[in-house]
Amino acid sequence: MALSKKGTNWMKQQRFFTILIFLFFILLTTTNQRISSSPDSLCEVPELQPTQAEIELKEMQGLFEEYDKWITSEIEASGTIGAAVAITYKDQIAFMKCFGKRKAESDEPVDKHTIFRLASVSKTVTGVLSGILAQEHIIDFDEHVKESLPGFLLNNPESTNNLTIRNLLSHTSGLVPHAYDDLVEAHVPFHTIYERLKTAGISAKPGELYGYQNVMFSLLDTILSVKTSKNYSQLVKEKLFEPAGMGDASTDFESFKNSDNKAYPHWGNGSHKSLPLNDRYYNTAPAAGVNASISDMAHFLLALLDENKPLLKEDAEKTIFTPQVVSPLSRGYFRYWDKVGTKRYGLGWRLVNYKDRKVAYHGGYVHGYKAEIAVCQQENIGIVYLTNSPNSVASQSVPEFLNKLFNYEQEKAILANTETTQEEGLNIQGS
């Protein structure tokens, strides 16, 4: 029997509602699955726990705030034109602050990428580079200079034949201190100064005495060029600047001059006036020719202190920070420090005993710029200060922080000892 038209419509409606209900259940199930697997679900996403370094940094905030208050006040009172400071702790940049202007006559502010000249703090960069090259077997610290430079000559055969790379980087060449710095400042090309070394005065055998040098220290560049067919500038960029994230750093005057974000040099205290840029000491780049921002230098410190991403292996780092020679310096050099114990020199770093801690340190000054850097590996902490208007604030920047740091550590130790004693007393009473 044929179905009526009314019956046919009723069956179609039934099918439609059945399909609609089926689709509703599919949609409901899918939605529930999405909700249960959502990354916003509290029961599915584990809470991120702070690292030990982050916990310790939080505890140290009072220390950094105290230093911030001090240095900000000193910079403002001194009339400093521009400056920047950074402190790193383990794998963290703990504190970074920029002050003032790039140039007295301009309103452009110093920021974390403003480039300063490091002057002799360049030697610390070269020291670290030498460690990297040694661990890659590109250089050997005890290799004689004459092995790479057969034509090398000093004033006597014994010094010529016995001088090593270690002697160059530790200022123990035996030449009279600051040999031919006058030629460096007169912009004499390095290859010309190199030829004059055979007439330089000698005061000791290689390795015997400390005598600060810029020319002899920078002889490493000539050795590297022979060994690798690359100069110092190329190698420090490839082996250190790029891996460490030092994107603003360079080692030549042209790069510095052409930068749109550079600090200009200034003289004086309180009534600063900018000076023209000067290319002095770029002909001894390993000793005094590195340009860098505070961001660069913070990453440089991290490269030394971050145990998870070390650029230097333990043996190479130990060599750099091992004293090579006693370096007697006048009290005036450390006039803003409390009593400094032994003073020695490693490879590119001054090594001092300060308040029962070993501190690796260096200062630098050239034509209206001053830089200060220090690392205390016992505390896993480092500090760097850069300025374009040298004054006493720069000289105080490192020791003042170290004093505050060591006082903080001492108070922390006393508190921990007191709490331990109290706990032991309670345990005795309860037993």
C-alpha positions as a Markdown table, in Angstrom:
| # | Residue | x | y | z |
|---|---|---|---|---|
| 1 | Met | 0.0 | 0.0 | 0.0 |
| 2 | Ala | 1.5 | 3.4 | -0.9 |
| 3 | Leu | 2.2 | 5.8 | 2.0 |
| 4 | Ser | 0.2 | 9.0 | 2.1 |
| 5 | Lys | 1.9 | 12.3 | 1.6 |
| 6 | Lys | 1.3 | 13.1 | 5.3 |
| 7 | Gly | 3.1 | 9.9 | 6.4 |
| 8 | Thr | 6.1 | 10.6 | 4.2 |
| 9 | Asn | 6.5 | 14.0 | 5.7 |
| 10 | Trp | 6.3 | 12.6 | 9.2 |
| 11 | Met | 9.1 | 10.1 | 8.5 |
| 12 | Lys | 11.3 | 12.8 | 7.0 |
| 13 | Gln | 10.8 | 14.9 | 10.2 |
| 14 | Gln | 11.8 | 11.9 | 12.3 |
| 15 | Arg | 15.0 | 11.4 | 10.4 |
| 16 | Phe | 15.9 | 15.1 | 10.6 |
| 17 | Phe | 15.5 | 15.2 | 14.4 |
| 18 | Thr | 17.5 | 12.0 | 14.8 |
| 19 | Ile | 20.4 | 13.4 | 12.8 |
| 20 | Leu | 20.1 | 16.7 | 14.7 |
| 21 | Ile | 20.3 | 14.9 | 18.1 |
| 22 | Phe | 23.3 | 12.8 | 16.8 |
| 23 | Leu | 25.2 | 16.0 | 15.7 |
| 24 | Phe | 24.4 | 17.6 | 19.1 |
| 25 | Phe | 26.0 | 14.8 | 21.0 |
| 26 | Ile | 29.1 | 14.8 | 18.8 |
| 27 | Leu | 29.5 | 18.6 | 19.3 |
| 28 | Leu | 29.0 | 18.2 | 23.1 |
| 29 | Thr | 31.6 | 15.4 | 23.3 |
| 30 | Thr | 34.2 | 17.3 | 21.3 |
| 31 | Thr | 33.7 | 20.5 | 23.3 |
| 32 | Asn | 34.2 | 18.6 | 26.6 |
| 33 | Gln | 37.4 | 17.1 | 25.2 |
| 34 | Arg | 38.7 | 20.5 | 24.2 |
| 35 | Ile | 38.0 | 21.9 | 27.6 |
| 36 | Ser | 39.6 | 19.0 | 29.4 |
| 37 | Ser | 42.8 | 19.3 | 27.3 |
| 38 | Ser | 43.0 | 23.1 | 27.3 |
| 39 | Pro | 46.4 | 24.5 | 28.3 |
| 40 | Asp | 44.6 | 26.8 | 30.6 |
| 41 | Ser | 43.3 | 24.0 | 32.7 |
| 42 | Leu | 44.8 | 24.3 | 36.1 |
| 43 | Cys | 45.0 | 20.6 | 36.7 |
| 44 | Glu | 47.0 | 20.0 | 33.5 |
| 45 | Val | 49.7 | 22.8 | 33.6 |
| 46 | Pro | 52.4 | 22.5 | 36.2 |
| 47 | Glu | 53.3 | 25.6 | 38.1 |
| 48 | Leu | 56.8 | 26.9 | 37.1 |
| 49 | Gln | 59.2 | 26.8 | 40.1 |
| 50 | Pro | 61.8 | 29.5 | 40.4 |
| 51 | Thr | 65.5 | 28.4 | 40.1 |
| 52 | Gln | 67.8 | 28.5 | 43.1 |
| 53 | Ala | 69.6 | 31.5 | 41.6 |
| 54 | Glu | 66.2 | 33.4 | 41.2 |
| 55 | Ile | 65.3 | 32.6 | 44.9 |
| 56 | Glu | 68.7 | 33.8 | 46.0 |
| 57 | Leu | 68.4 | 37.0 | 43.9 |
| 58 | Lys | 65.1 | 37.8 | 45.5 |
| 59 | Glu | 66.7 | 37.5 | 48.9 |
| 60 | Met | 69.5 | 39.9 | 47.7 |
| 61 | Gln | 67.2 | 42.7 | 46.5 |
| 62 | Gly | 67.9 | 44.8 | 49.5 |
| 63 | Leu | 71.6 | 44.7 | 48.6 |
| 64 | Phe | 71.0 | 45.9 | 45.1 |
| 65 | Glu | 68.6 | 48.6 | 46.2 |
| 66 | Glu | 71.2 | 49.9 | 48.7 |
| 67 | Tyr | 73.8 | 50.0 | 45.9 |
| 68 | Asp | 71.4 | 51.6 | 43.5 |
| 69 | Lys | 70.6 | 54.4 | 46.0 |
| 70 | Trp | 74.3 | 55.0 | 46.7 |
| 71 | Ile | 75.6 | 55.1 | 43.1 |
| 72 | Thr | 72.6 | 57.1 | 41.8 |
| 73 | Ser | 73.3 | 59.7 | 44.5 |
| 74 | Glu | 77.0 | 59.8 | 43.8 |
| 75 | Ile | 76.5 | 60.1 | 40.0 |
| 76 | Glu | 74.1 | 63.0 | 40.4 |
| 77 | Ala | 76.3 | 64.8 | 42.9 |
| 78 | Ser | 79.5 | 64.4 | 40.8 |
| 79 | Gly | 78.0 | 65.9 | 37.6 |
| 80 | Thr | 78.8 | 62.7 | 35.7 |
| 81 | Ile | 77.6 | 63.1 | 32.1 |
| 82 | Gly | 76.9 | 59.4 | 31.3 |
| 83 | Ala | 77.5 | 56.1 | 32.9 |
| 84 | Ala | 76.1 | 52.5 | 33.1 |
| 85 | Val | 76.5 | 49.7 | 35.6 |
| 86 | Ala | 75.6 | 46.0 | 35.6 |
| 87 | Ile | 75.8 | 43.3 | 38.2 |
| 88 | Thr | 75.4 | 39.6 | 37.4 |
| 89 | Tyr | 74.8 | 36.7 | 39.7 |
| 90 | Lys | 75.3 | 33.1 | 38.4 |
| 91 | Asp | 73.3 | 32.9 | 35.2 |
| 92 | Gln | 71.2 | 36.1 | 35.9 |
| 93 | Ile | 71.6 | 39.8 | 35.2 |
| 94 | Ala | 70.8 | 40.9 | 38.7 |
| 95 | Phe | 71.0 | 44.7 | 38.2 |
| 96 | Met | 71.5 | 47.0 | 35.3 |
| 97 | Lys | 71.1 | 50.8 | 35.2 |
| 98 | Cys | 72.0 | 53.6 | 32.8 |
| 99 | Phe | 72.6 | 57.2 | 33.7 |
| 100 | Gly | 72.8 | 60.5 | 32.0 |
| 101 | Lys | 73.6 | 61.4 | 28.4 |
| 102 | Arg | 75.9 | 60.3 | 25.7 |
| 103 | Lys | 77.2 | 63.8 | 25.2 |
| 104 | Ala | 77.0 | 66.9 | 27.3 |
| 105 | Glu | 75.6 | 69.1 | 24.6 |
| 106 | Ser | 72.9 | 66.5 | 23.6 |
| 107 | Asp | 69.8 | 65.1 | 25.2 |
| 108 | Glu | 70.3 | 61.6 | 23.9 |
| 109 | Pro | 70.3 | 59.3 | 26.9 |
| 110 | Val | 72.7 | 56.5 | 27.7 |
| 111 | Asp | 70.9 | 53.1 | 27.3 |
| 112 | Lys | 72.0 | 49.5 | 27.6 |
| 113 | His | 73.3 | 49.5 | 24.0 |
| 114 | Thr | 75.3 | 52.8 | 24.2 |
| 115 | Ile | 78.9 | 52.0 | 23.4 |
| 116 | Phe | 81.9 | 53.0 | 25.5 |
| 117 | Arg | 85.6 | 52.5 | 25.2 |
| 118 | Leu | 86.9 | 49.9 | 27.7 |
| 119 | Ala | 90.5 | 51.0 | 27.6 |
| 120 | Ser | 92.7 | 48.6 | 29.6 |
| 121 | Val | 89.6 | 46.5 | 30.6 |
| 122 | Ser | 90.2 | 45.2 | 27.1 |
| 123 | Lys | 92.9 | 43.1 | 28.6 |
| 124 | Thr | 90.3 | 41.1 | 30.5 |
| 125 | Val | 88.5 | 40.4 | 27.2 |
| 126 | Thr | 91.8 | 39.3 | 25.7 |
| 127 | Gly | 92.6 | 37.1 | 28.7 |
| 128 | Val | 89.3 | 35.2 | 28.2 |
| 129 | Leu | 89.9 | 34.9 | 24.5 |
| 130 | Ser | 93.3 | 33.5 | 25.1 |
| 131 | Gly | 91.8 | 30.8 | 27.4 |
| 132 | Ile | 89.3 | 29.9 | 24.6 |
| 133 | Leu | 92.1 | 29.6 | 22.1 |
| 134 | Ala | 94.2 | 27.6 | 24.5 |
| 135 | Gln | 91.5 | 25.0 | 25.1 |
| 136 | Glu | 91.0 | 24.8 | 21.3 |
| 137 | His | 94.8 | 24.1 | 21.0 |
| 138 | Ile | 95.3 | 27.2 | 18.8 |
| 139 | Ile | 97.8 | 28.6 | 21.2 |
| 140 | Asp | 99.9 | 27.2 | 24.1 |
| 141 | Phe | 100.7 | 29.7 | 26.9 |
| 142 | Asp | 104.2 | 28.3 | 27.3 |
| 143 | Glu | 105.0 | 28.4 | 23.6 |
| 144 | His | 108.0 | 30.7 | 22.8 |
| 145 | Val | 107.1 | 33.8 | 20.8 |
| 146 | Lys | 110.0 | 33.1 | 18.4 |
| 147 | Glu | 108.3 | 29.8 | 17.3 |
| 148 | Ser | 105.5 | 31.8 | 15.6 |
| 149 | Leu | 107.7 | 34.9 | 14.8 |
| 150 | Pro | 111.1 | 33.7 | 13.7 |
| 151 | Gly | 112.2 | 37.3 | 13.0 |
| 152 | Phe | 111.3 | 38.5 | 16.4 |
| 153 | Leu | 114.2 | 40.3 | 18.2 |
| 154 | Leu | 114.6 | 41.9 | 21.6 |
| 155 | Asn | 117.7 | 43.7 | 23.0 |
| 156 | Asn | 119.4 | 40.4 | 24.1 |
| 157 | Pro | 119.3 | 36.8 | 22.8 |
| 158 | Glu | 118.2 | 35.3 | 26.1 |
| 159 | Ser | 115.1 | 37.4 | 26.3 |
| 160 | Thr | 114.4 | 36.9 | 22.6 |
| 161 | Asn | 114.6 | 33.1 | 22.8 |
| 162 | Asn | 112.8 | 32.6 | 26.2 |
| 163 | Leu | 109.9 | 34.9 | 25.9 |
| 164 | Thr | 106.5 | 33.1 | 26.0 |
| 165 | Ile | 102.9 | 34.0 | 25.4 |
| 166 | Arg | 102.3 | 33.6 | 29.1 |
| 167 | Asn | 104.9 | 36.3 | 29.6 |
| 168 | Leu | 103.1 | 38.6 | 27.2 |
| 169 | Leu | 99.7 | 38.3 | 28.9 |
| 170 | Ser | 101.0 | 38.5 | 32.5 |
| 171 | His | 103.3 | 41.5 | 32.0 |
| 172 | Thr | 106.4 | 39.5 | 32.7 |
| 173 | Ser | 108.3 | 40.2 | 29.4 |
| 174 | Gly | 111.2 | 41.8 | 31.2 |
| 175 | Leu | 111.0 | 45.0 | 29.3 |
| 176 | Val | 110.9 | 48.3 | 31.1 |
| 177 | Pro | 107.3 | 49.2 | 32.1 |
| 178 | His | 105.1 | 50.8 | 29.4 |
| 179 | Ala | 107.7 | 50.2 | 26.7 |
| 180 | Tyr | 107.0 | 52.4 | 23.7 |
| 181 | Asp | 103.6 | 53.6 | 24.9 |
| 182 | Asp | 104.8 | 57.0 | 23.7 |
| 183 | Leu | 104.8 | 55.6 | 20.1 |
| 184 | Val | 101.4 | 54.1 | 20.7 |
| 185 | Glu | 100.0 | 57.5 | 21.7 |
| 186 | Ala | 101.7 | 59.1 | 18.7 |
| 187 | His | 99.7 | 56.8 | 16.4 |
| 188 | Val | 102.7 | 54.9 | 15.1 |
| 189 | Pro | 101.6 | 51.8 | 13.3 |
| 190 | Phe | 102.1 | 48.6 | 15.3 |
| 191 | His | 104.3 | 46.9 | 12.7 |
| 192 | Thr | 106.7 | 49.9 | 13.0 |
| 193 | Ile | 106.7 | 49.6 | 16.8 |
| 194 | Tyr | 107.3 | 45.9 | 16.5 |
| 195 | Glu | 110.5 | 46.6 | 14.5 |
| 196 | Arg | 111.7 | 48.9 | 17.3 |
| 197 | Leu | 111.4 | 46.3 | 20.1 |
| 198 | Lys | 115.0 | 45.2 | 19.5 |
| 199 | Thr | 116.1 | 48.5 | 21.0 |
| 200 | Ala | 113.7 | 48.5 | 24.0 |
| 201 | Gly | 115.2 | 48.6 | 27.4 |
| 202 | Ile | 115.2 | 45.3 | 29.4 |
| 203 | Ser | 115.1 | 45.3 | 33.2 |
| 204 | Ala | 114.7 | 41.5 | 33.9 |
| 205 | Lys | 114.6 | 38.1 | 32.4 |
| 206 | Pro | 111.2 | 36.9 | 31.1 |
| 207 | Gly | 109.0 | 35.7 | 33.9 |
| 208 | Glu | 110.9 | 37.3 | 36.7 |
| 209 | Leu | 109.3 | 40.7 | 37.3 |
| 210 | Tyr | 106.0 | 42.5 | 36.7 |
| 211 | Gly | 106.2 | 45.4 | 34.3 |
| 212 | Tyr | 102.9 | 46.7 | 32.8 |
| 213 | Gln | 102.8 | 46.7 | 29.0 |
| 214 | Asn | 100.5 | 47.6 | 26.2 |
| 215 | Val | 102.8 | 46.9 | 23.2 |
| 216 | Met | 104.1 | 43.5 | 24.4 |
| 217 | Phe | 100.6 | 42.5 | 25.5 |
| 218 | Ser | 99.3 | 43.3 | 22.0 |
| 219 | Leu | 102.0 | 41.2 | 20.4 |
| 220 | Leu | 99.4 | 38.4 | 20.7 |
| 221 | Asp | 97.6 | 39.8 | 17.7 |
| 222 | Thr | 100.7 | 39.3 | 15.5 |
| 223 | Ile | 101.1 | 35.8 | 16.8 |
| 224 | Leu | 97.5 | 34.9 | 16.1 |
| 225 | Ser | 97.6 | 36.4 | 12.6 |
| 226 | Val | 100.5 | 34.0 | 11.8 |
| 227 | Lys | 98.9 | 31.0 | 13.4 |
| 228 | Thr | 95.4 | 31.4 | 12.1 |
| 229 | Ser | 95.5 | 33.8 | 9.2 |
| 230 | Lys | 92.9 | 35.8 | 11.2 |
| 231 | Asn | 93.7 | 38.9 | 13.2 |
| 232 | Tyr | 92.7 | 39.6 | 16.8 |
| 233 | Ser | 89.5 | 41.5 | 15.8 |
| 234 | Gln | 88.2 | 38.6 | 13.7 |
| 235 | Leu | 89.0 | 36.0 | 16.3 |
| 236 | Val | 87.5 | 37.9 | 19.3 |
| 237 | Lys | 84.3 | 38.4 | 17.4 |
| 238 | Glu | 84.1 | 34.8 | 16.3 |
| 239 | Lys | 85.2 | 33.1 | 19.5 |
| 240 | Leu | 83.8 | 35.5 | 22.2 |
| 241 | Phe | 81.6 | 38.3 | 21.1 |
| 242 | Glu | 79.2 | 36.3 | 19.0 |
| 243 | Pro | 78.9 | 33.2 | 21.3 |
| 244 | Ala | 78.5 | 35.4 | 24.4 |
| 245 | Gly | 75.8 | 37.7 | 22.8 |
| 246 | Met | 78.0 | 40.8 | 22.8 |
| 247 | Gly | 76.3 | 42.3 | 19.8 |
| 248 | Asp | 77.5 | 45.9 | 20.2 |
| 249 | Ala | 81.2 | 45.1 | 20.8 |
| 250 | Ser | 84.0 | 45.9 | 18.3 |
| 251 | Thr | 87.7 | 46.5 | 18.3 |
| 252 | Asp | 88.4 | 49.4 | 15.9 |
| 253 | Phe | 88.0 | 53.1 | 15.7 |
| 254 | Glu | 85.9 | 53.1 | 12.5 |
| 255 | Ser | 83.2 | 50.9 | 14.1 |
| 256 | Phe | 83.1 | 53.1 | 17.1 |
| 257 | Lys | 83.0 | 56.4 | 15.1 |
| 258 | Asn | 80.3 | 55.1 | 12.8 |
| 259 | Ser | 78.0 | 53.9 | 15.6 |
| 260 | Asp | 74.8 | 55.9 | 16.1 |
| 261 | Asn | 74.7 | 55.0 | 19.8 |
| 262 | Lys | 78.1 | 55.9 | 21.2 |
| 263 | Ala | 79.2 | 57.8 | 24.3 |
| 264 | Tyr | 81.4 | 60.8 | 23.7 |
| 265 | Pro | 84.5 | 61.5 | 25.9 |
| 266 | His | 84.5 | 64.2 | 28.5 |
| 267 | Trp | 87.1 | 65.8 | 30.9 |
| 268 | Gly | 86.6 | 67.3 | 34.3 |
| 269 | Asn | 84.5 | 67.0 | 37.4 |
| 270 | Gly | 81.1 | 68.7 | 37.5 |
| 271 | Ser | 81.6 | 71.0 | 34.5 |
| 272 | His | 82.1 | 68.5 | 31.7 |
| 273 | Lys | 82.5 | 69.5 | 28.1 |
| 274 | Ser | 82.6 | 66.9 | 25.4 |
| 275 | Leu | 85.9 | 66.2 | 23.5 |
| 276 | Pro | 86.4 | 65.1 | 19.9 |
| 277 | Leu | 86.7 | 61.3 | 19.4 |
| 278 | Asn | 90.2 | 60.0 | 19.4 |
| 279 | Asp | 91.7 | 56.9 | 17.9 |
| 280 | Arg | 94.5 | 56.6 | 20.4 |
| 281 | Tyr | 95.4 | 53.0 | 21.5 |
| 282 | Tyr | 93.4 | 51.2 | 18.8 |
| 283 | Asn | 96.8 | 50.2 | 17.3 |
| 284 | Thr | 97.1 | 48.0 | 20.5 |
| 285 | Ala | 93.6 | 46.6 | 20.3 |
| 286 | Pro | 94.2 | 43.5 | 22.6 |
| 287 | Ala | 95.4 | 45.8 | 25.3 |
| 288 | Ala | 93.1 | 48.8 | 25.0 |
| 289 | Gly | 91.0 | 48.8 | 21.9 |
| 290 | Val | 87.7 | 47.1 | 22.7 |
| 291 | Asn | 84.5 | 49.0 | 22.5 |
| 292 | Ala | 81.4 | 47.7 | 24.3 |
| 293 | Ser | 78.0 | 48.5 | 25.8 |
| 294 | Ile | 76.9 | 47.7 | 29.3 |
| 295 | Ser | 74.7 | 44.9 | 27.8 |
| 296 | Asp | 77.8 | 43.4 | 26.2 |
| 297 | Met | 79.7 | 43.5 | 29.4 |
| 298 | Ala | 76.9 | 41.9 | 31.4 |
| 299 | His | 76.9 | 39.1 | 28.9 |
| 300 | Phe | 80.7 | 38.9 | 29.2 |
| 301 | Leu | 80.4 | 38.4 | 32.9 |
| 302 | Leu | 77.7 | 35.8 | 32.4 |
| 303 | Ala | 80.1 | 33.9 | 30.1 |
| 304 | Leu | 82.4 | 33.6 | 33.1 |
| 305 | Leu | 79.8 | 32.9 | 35.8 |
| 306 | Asp | 77.1 | 30.9 | 34.2 |
| 307 | Glu | 78.0 | 27.3 | 34.9 |
| 308 | Asn | 75.4 | 26.0 | 32.5 |
| 309 | Lys | 76.8 | 27.7 | 29.4 |
| 310 | Pro | 80.6 | 28.1 | 30.0 |
| 311 | Leu | 82.7 | 29.5 | 27.2 |
| 312 | Leu | 85.7 | 28.6 | 29.1 |
| 313 | Lys | 86.4 | 25.1 | 30.3 |
| 314 | Glu | 87.5 | 24.7 | 33.9 |
| 315 | Asp | 91.2 | 24.2 | 33.2 |
| 316 | Ala | 91.4 | 27.2 | 30.9 |
| 317 | Glu | 89.5 | 29.4 | 33.4 |
| 318 | Lys | 91.7 | 28.2 | 36.2 |
| 319 | Thr | 94.8 | 29.2 | 34.2 |
| 320 | Ile | 93.6 | 32.7 | 33.5 |
| 321 | Phe | 92.8 | 33.3 | 37.1 |
| 322 | Thr | 96.0 | 31.8 | 38.5 |
| 323 | Pro | 98.5 | 34.3 | 39.8 |
| 324 | Gln | 101.5 | 34.5 | 37.5 |
| 325 | Val | 103.5 | 37.3 | 39.2 |
| 326 | Val | 103.4 | 39.7 | 42.2 |
| 327 | Ser | 102.3 | 43.1 | 40.9 |
| 328 | Pro | 103.3 | 45.7 | 43.5 |
| 329 | Leu | 101.0 | 48.7 | 43.2 |
| 330 | Ser | 100.9 | 51.9 | 45.2 |
| 331 | Arg | 98.3 | 52.5 | 47.8 |
| 332 | Gly | 96.9 | 55.2 | 45.5 |
| 333 | Tyr | 95.8 | 52.6 | 42.9 |
| 334 | Phe | 93.4 | 51.1 | 45.5 |
| 335 | Arg | 92.8 | 54.3 | 47.5 |
| 336 | Tyr | 89.0 | 53.8 | 47.6 |
| 337 | Trp | 89.3 | 50.1 | 48.7 |
| 338 | Asp | 89.7 | 49.0 | 52.3 |
| 339 | Lys | 92.9 | 47.1 | 53.0 |
| 340 | Val | 93.9 | 45.0 | 50.0 |
| 341 | Gly | 96.0 | 41.9 | 50.7 |
| 342 | Thr | 98.1 | 40.3 | 48.1 |
| 343 | Lys | 98.2 | 41.9 | 44.6 |
| 344 | Arg | 99.1 | 39.7 | 41.7 |
| 345 | Tyr | 98.5 | 39.4 | 38.0 |
| 346 | Gly | 97.1 | 36.5 | 36.1 |
| 347 | Leu | 96.5 | 36.5 | 32.3 |
| 348 | Gly | 94.7 | 39.7 | 31.5 |
| 349 | Trp | 93.4 | 40.1 | 35.1 |
| 350 | Arg | 94.6 | 41.7 | 38.3 |
| 351 | Leu | 94.1 | 39.2 | 41.2 |
| 352 | Val | 93.7 | 40.6 | 44.7 |
| 353 | Asn | 92.9 | 39.2 | 48.1 |
| 354 | Tyr | 90.1 | 41.4 | 49.5 |
| 355 | Lys | 88.4 | 40.8 | 52.8 |
| 356 | Asp | 89.3 | 37.1 | 52.6 |
| 357 | Arg | 87.9 | 36.7 | 49.1 |
| 358 | Lys | 89.8 | 36.3 | 45.8 |
| 359 | Val | 88.7 | 39.0 | 43.4 |
| 360 | Ala | 89.7 | 39.3 | 39.8 |
| 361 | Tyr | 89.7 | 42.9 | 38.8 |
| 362 | His | 90.8 | 45.5 | 36.2 |
| 363 | Gly | 90.4 | 49.2 | 35.6 |
| 364 | Gly | 90.9 | 51.1 | 32.4 |
| 365 | Tyr | 91.2 | 54.7 | 31.3 |
| 366 | Val | 91.7 | 56.4 | 28.0 |
| 367 | His | 90.9 | 59.9 | 26.7 |
| 368 | Gly | 87.8 | 60.7 | 28.6 |
| 369 | Tyr | 86.5 | 57.2 | 29.3 |
| 370 | Lys | 86.9 | 55.0 | 32.4 |
| 371 | Ala | 85.9 | 51.4 | 32.9 |
| 372 | Glu | 86.0 | 49.1 | 36.0 |
| 373 | Ile | 85.3 | 45.4 | 36.2 |
| 374 | Ala | 85.5 | 42.8 | 39.0 |
| 375 | Val | 84.6 | 39.1 | 39.4 |
| 376 | Cys | 84.3 | 37.2 | 42.7 |
| 377 | Gln | 84.0 | 33.6 | 41.8 |
| 378 | Gln | 83.5 | 32.5 | 45.4 |
| 379 | Glu | 80.3 | 34.5 | 45.4 |
| 380 | Asn | 79.4 | 33.8 | 41.7 |
| 381 | Ile | 79.0 | 37.6 | 41.2 |
| 382 | Gly | 80.5 | 40.2 | 38.9 |
| 383 | Ile | 80.2 | 44.0 | 38.4 |
| 384 | Val | 81.1 | 46.4 | 35.6 |
| 385 | Tyr | 81.0 | 50.2 | 35.4 |
| 386 | Leu | 81.4 | 52.3 | 32.3 |
| 387 | Thr | 81.5 | 56.1 | 32.0 |
| 388 | Asn | 82.3 | 58.8 | 29.5 |
| 389 | Ser | 83.3 | 61.3 | 32.2 |
| 390 | Pro | 86.0 | 59.9 | 34.5 |
| 391 | Asn | 85.8 | 60.9 | 38.1 |
| 392 | Ser | 86.1 | 59.3 | 41.6 |
| 393 | Val | 82.7 | 57.6 | 41.3 |
| 394 | Ala | 84.2 | 55.2 | 38.7 |
| 395 | Ser | 87.0 | 54.4 | 41.1 |
| 396 | Gln | 84.6 | 53.8 | 44.0 |
| 397 | Ser | 82.0 | 51.8 | 41.9 |
| 398 | Val | 83.6 | 48.4 | 42.4 |
| 399 | Pro | 85.0 | 48.5 | 46.0 |
| 400 | Glu | 81.8 | 50.1 | 47.3 |
| 401 | Phe | 79.7 | 47.2 | 45.8 |
| 402 | Leu | 82.2 | 44.6 | 47.1 |
| 403 | Asn | 82.0 | 46.1 | 50.6 |
| 404 | Lys | 78.2 | 46.0 | 50.6 |
| 405 | Leu | 78.2 | 42.5 | 49.2 |
| 406 | Phe | 80.6 | 41.1 | 51.7 |
| 407 | Asn | 78.8 | 42.9 | 54.6 |
| 408 | Tyr | 75.6 | 41.3 | 53.4 |
| 409 | Glu | 77.2 | 37.8 | 53.3 |
| 410 | Gln | 78.6 | 38.3 | 56.8 |
| 411 | Glu | 75.3 | 39.4 | 58.2 |
| 412 | Lys | 73.6 | 36.4 | 56.5 |
| 413 | Ala | 76.1 | 34.0 | 58.0 |
| 414 | Ile | 75.7 | 35.5 | 61.5 |
| 415 | Leu | 71.9 | 35.2 | 61.2 |
| 416 | Ala | 72.2 | 31.6 | 60.0 |
| 417 | Asn | 74.5 | 30.7 | 62.8 |
| 418 | Thr | 72.2 | 32.3 | 65.4 |
| 419 | Glu | 69.2 | 30.4 | 64.1 |
| 420 | Thr | 71.2 | 27.1 | 64.2 |
| 421 | Thr | 72.3 | 27.8 | 67.8 |
| 422 | Gln | 68.7 | 28.5 | 68.8 |
| 423 | Glu | 67.4 | 25.3 | 67.2 |
| 424 | Glu | 70.1 | 23.3 | 69.0 |
| 425 | Gly | 69.1 | 24.9 | 72.3 |
| 426 | Leu | 65.5 | 24.0 | 71.8 |
| 427 | Asn | 66.4 | 20.4 | 70.9 |
| 428 | Ile | 68.5 | 20.1 | 74.1 |
| 429 | Gln | 65.6 | 21.4 | 76.2 |
| 430 | Gly | 63.2 | 19.0 | 74.6 |
| 431 | Ser | 65.4 | 15.9 | 75.0 |
